[in-house]
Amino acid sequence: MNSPIANLRVKIFADGADKAAMLDLYAKPWIRGFTTNPTLMRKAGIKDYERFAGDVLSSIRDRPISFEVFADEFDEMERQARRIASWGENVYVKIPVTNTRREPSLDLICRLSQDGVKLNVTAIFTLAQVRDVVVALGGRAPAYVSVFAGRIADTGRDPLPIMSAALEMTGMYPGIELIWASPRELFNVIQADQIGCHIITVTGDILKKLEMLGYDLSEYSLDTVKMFHHDAQQSRFAL
């Protein structure tokens, strides 16, 4: 594939819960994996969690897919995690870094990782959380550490120093990969690539912009002028 996308080192994971869209993206070799979460599933109108997962996994068997637990008690979270993990070798189980009472999930993360469950530890915002999660994972089973860089940026903080430091922490173990989660614009893909982040999760609205990578700015300027002119004509403006 001769395009700027092919030159990216960061792995692009599609973030969503629409089966048709996921299968369409599966046909693109530069989509290296998939992630979901309960919020995306709710927006997609999914009612039967396990049936949806089974439908997707019947077609996508050779790329990693993350499915999240939805319990808040750790014993039930563990039961769900082990059931989700049984769905396929390419399945990663998303475990939130804490429950809703701020109780860390570290003991559960350690126990599941020791038992070979592939994890995607999610909703991480601080370097202290990254450090603790990396220690809990311990480089046992393959795992993702998902730092919500986009939401960090929403608070007015620059996520780059945080992501760079997180990359050093996850580098303690070769089986742990860092995810740049919740990007807000296409340039975040470039930023993640430049610092050597392993993975970036990208939603459909940003994925549609990937074809703009490296697009000539003079041509983009002309496209914009044409758009303004066309919309003015369609509106039948007159002065």
N, C-alpha and C positions, 0 to 999 in steps of 0.2 A: 504494500500500500504506500504509494508515494504521496504523502501528505504530512503536514506538521504534526498531526495526531500520532503518526507512526514514530516520530522522534521523541515523544514524551517517555520519560523513565517511570513516572508515577503511573500506577495502575488505576484505571477508571472503573469504578463500580457504579452501576445504575441503582439509584435509590427510588423505590416505588413499590406499589402493590397492585398494579393493573396487569393482569395476566397477559392480555393481548400485547400491551406495550413491552412487557418483559420479553416475550417471545420474539417480537420484532427486533429488539435490541440484541437478543441472543444471536441473531444472524450477523451481527457486526463483530469482527474479530477483536476490535479495540475495546470492547466491553469485557473486562476481565473477571467480573463477578457482580453479585447483586446483594442488596440489603433491603430489608423491610422493617417496619415497626408498627405497633398497634394503631398509632395515629394515622399513618398512611393507609392502613387496612380499613380503618373506619371511614376515611374519606373516599375510599374506593367502593364502599358499600358491602364489604365482605362480612358475612354472617357466620360462616363455618370455617374456623381457623385451620383445622387439620385438613379439611377437604381442599381448601385453597392451596395449602402447602403441597399436598399430594399431587394436585393438578400441575403445579409449576414444576415440581421435581420429576414428574414423569417425562418432561421434555428437556429440562436442564439438569444434566447429571455430571457434567465435566467442568463446571465452574463453581466457585464457592458462593453459597447463598446463606445469608444470616436471617434467622427468625428469632423473635424476642419472647421471653417469658413475660407474663402479665400479672403474676401473683405479687403480693407485697410481703407475705410471710416467707421466711427463708426455707422452711421445710417444704412448703408448697412450690416455691420457686425452684427448689432442687428437683422435685418430682417432675415438674413441667420441663425443666432443662434436660433431664435424662430421656424423657419421652421425645422431645424435639430432636435430640441428638441421634435417636434411633432411626430417624427418617431417611438418612443417607450419609455416605462418606463425605460428601461435599457440603454438609450442613454445619454452620457455625451457630452456636446458641448465644443470643444477646442477653447479657446480664447487666442490669443497671448498677452503677458503682455504689449506690446506696438504695435503700428502700425509701418510702415516703416519709419515714420518721428520722431520716438522716443516719440511720444505722448502716455502717459500712458492710458491703457484701464480701469482704475479703476472705473470711473463712470459707464461704461457699465457693468462691472463685478458686481458692487453693484446693479444696476437696475435689471439685469437678475436674480441674486441670490434672491433678494427680491420677484421676481415673481415666484420663485420655480423652475427655470431652473437649472438642474444639470450641473456644469461646471468643466472643466479641464483646468486650467490656465497654459499655456505652454510657453516655451522658457525663463524660469526664470534662471538667472545666479547669482544674487547677493542677499545678505541677506536683503538689503534695499527693493528690489522688493518683497521678501517673506513677509516681515513685512507689506508692503502696501497692498499686495493682500489679506493677511489674514484679515486685517481690513476691506477691501472692501467686502469680502465675509461675514464676520460677523457671521459665523455659522448658516446661514439661510438654504438654500438648501444644500444637500450633495455636496461636491466639492473635487477636487484633485488639489494640488499645485505641479506642475511638474518642478523640478529643474534638469537642464542638467549636472549632475555630471560628465559624461564622457567627455563632451566638456570642462568643467572646468579643468579636468585633462589634456586635450590636450594642455592647456596653461602652463603646468608645475606647476600648483597649486594642492595641496592636497585637494580633495573635502570632505574628511571625517569631518573636523571641520565645514565646511559650512553646510553639511547635518545634522550634530548633532545639530547645532544651529537652523537650519530650522525646525527640528523635535520639538524642544521646542516651537518655534513660532506657528506652526500649532496645537500644543497641547492645545492652548488656547480654541479651539472649538472642541468638539467631532465629529462633522460632517465633519471635514476637514481632508483629508489624504494626506500624503507626498509621492510623486513619485520620485524614483531615476531613472532619464531618461538617455538615451543614454549610457548604460554601454559599456565598451570596452572589457571586458573579463569575464570569468565565476566567477572569484574570487570577482568581484563586487557584485554578488548575495550574497556571504557570508558576505561581508562587510555591505551591506544593512541590512541583517538579524541581524548581530551582534549589530548594533546601534538601532535596533527596527524600522527601516523605514517601512512604511506600505506596499508599493508597489514598484516593480521594473519592468520596461518595458524592454522586452528582444526580440531581433531580432532572426531570424531563425538560423543564424550562431552560436550564443551562445546557443540557445535552444538545438541544436544538441549535445552540450558538456555536458548537464546536467547529462547524464548517467555516466559521468566521476567522479561525486561527490563521494569522499571517495575511489576512485579506488586505489588499492595497488600499491605503488610506485615501488616496485621491479618488479612487473608484467609489469608496464608501461615502465620500463627500458628495459626489455626483448622485449616487443613489438616494441620499438624503434630500438633496435639492429636488430631485424628480418626485420623491414621495410628497414633499410639501406642495409642489405644483399640482400634482394629481389630486390631492385631497382638497385643495382650494377649488379646482375645477369641479369636482364632484359635489362640493357644497354650494356651487353657483354663487360664490361671493361676488359682490359688486360694490363699488364706491362711487 
